[in-house]
Amino acid sequence: MVGGAHQVVFDNHTSERNELTMDRAIKVAGLELAHPVMNAAGTCKSVMQVRKFAESRISAVVVGSYKVEKRWESPRAAYIDPEGHYSLNSKKLPSGGKEYLEQHAERMYDESCWEYSKPLILNIAGNTPEEFSVLAKLAVELKFSAIEVNLSCPTGAAPICYQREPTALAVNAVNSAAFGKIPVLYKLGYMPDPIQLKSQVDLITGKGADGLVLINTLGGGLLYQPGTRKPIMRSQPMGVGGAALLPLGVGMVAQVRELIPDSIDIIGVGGITTSADVKQYLTAGAKAVQAGTICWAADRDPKVYNDLVAGLAT
């Protein structure tokens, strides 16, 4: 078992608490958080990583994405622009799969999050409704604090959030297994077409959602090594992330905030490198944020989030 369901007490570790975190205390999809800053999926997968992230000043630990099957990470699967403008990745959602979760979920909580009382959110991904159902049931059984359902990864699973029928099937599968038992968040990709955006958001929230996570890596990226026709990374397709996504993410949060009731929270993701970027998302209507590329740029050191949290006080 890995902690409670809806009501999760936040950050009780006295050395980490201060007036900033107390002043910023919020509730997102039923989870009590010390402040709005979390890591994004893709940065934290293992027991050891969960421990390190829990020790940082993030308010909740997002683990995953996890798929049913085990998948090893491709070598040199990420590229960070030296100027900090963007990132590319073709990681394809590596993880230890369902088996690793069954063996180690309790340790993820007991050896890391318990001491800090931070929610542990499981990000899941799949290619079929059956896979989503298996992982959602597992998240409930293992008592993760919440599920974040990845409907939008362009490199490791089908980005089904752009298609109505596959989205409906996945949401039905997850909600049958988990909705009303633990908070369920759905992660969507960027949608420039406002008609499609409204259609998909109405579909998901109409079936039941505690929150939406906006946005994900954009698919279809490609760069070549200078002076050659050789791609910068061997594995393709490449997802585009980093600072370049900020205006897209903030814009989509603002649009979706107008489409859904206040009872459904939004977590903003994409392009966050400073506390000013966090405030952009909060201004647009997000209740909390997640950041990923800044962690990869810091060699996966979660201490990079500490500056984001500290900057919220100014």
PyMOL commands that set and color helices and strands:
alter all, ss='L'
color gray80, all
select helices_A, chain A and resi 19-23+47-55+97-116+129-141+160-162+164-178+194-207+243-257+275-284+293-297+304-311
alter helices_A, ss='H'
color red, helices_A
select strands_A, chain A and resi 26-28+31-33+37-39+61-66+78-80+87-89+120-124+146-150+184-188+211-214+218-221+238-241+265-269+288-291
alter strands_A, ss='S'
color yellow, strands_A
deselect
rebuild
show_as cartoon
